[in-house]
């Protein structure tokens, strides 16, 4: 199964990394590396995450990494990473429903 990162998900990851880098650039690099490693694991275990509580639909799954939620959808031949957000942020549903 292949992993697809739409532009929104890449933008969110970059924004978070930039924020972390303000205090510690090496921590930001480590965060990005770990996010991509965790997402790669989805290839062999797509159901590794849990249903996103705010949505209550088994179509949207989240993988937790520290304070962040990597939200994805399992499709026929791929896993689409929809967005990444801090756990304290409200999930804009319209952002992932596109």
ChimeraX attribute file (.defattr): number of C-alpha atoms within 10 A of each C-alpha:
attribute: neighborCount
match mode: 1-to-1
recipient: residues
	/A:1	14
	/A:2	12
	/A:3	16
	/A:4	13
	/A:5	14
	/A:6	12
	/A:7	12
	/A:8	15
	/A:9	21
	/A:10	14
	/A:11	14
	/A:12	16
	/A:13	20
	/A:14	15
	/A:15	14
	/A:16	17
	/A:17	19
	/A:18	15
	/A:19	13
	/A:20	16
	/A:21	15
	/A:22	10
	/A:23	10
	/A:24	12
	/A:25	14
	/A:26	10
	/A:27	14
	/A:28	19
	/A:29	14
	/A:30	11
	/A:31	19
	/A:32	15
	/A:33	11
	/A:34	13
	/A:35	18
	/A:36	11
	/A:37	11
	/A:38	16
	/A:39	18
	/A:40	14
	/A:41	11
	/A:42	19
	/A:43	15
	/A:44	10
	/A:45	11
	/A:46	18
	/A:47	15
	/A:48	15
	/A:49	17
	/A:50	13
	/A:51	18
	/A:52	19
	/A:53	11
	/A:54	11
	/A:55	12
	/A:56	10
	/A:57	10
	/A:58	13
	/A:59	12
	/A:60	22
	/A:61	25
	/A:62	22
	/A:63	21
	/A:64	19
	/A:65	15
	/A:66	9
	/A:67	9
	/A:68	17
	/A:69	22
	/A:70	24
	/A:71	23
	/A:72	28
	/A:73	19
	/A:74	18
	/A:75	12
	/A:76	7
	/A:77	9
	/A:78	14
	/A:79	19
	/A:80	18
	/A:81	24
	/A:82	24
	/A:83	22
	/A:84	26
	/A:85	20
	/A:86	15
	/A:87	14
	/A:88	9
	/A:89	9
	/A:90	9
	/A:91	18
	/A:92	10
	/A:93	10
	/A:94	7
	/A:95	10
	/A:96	16
	/A:97	8
	/A:98	6
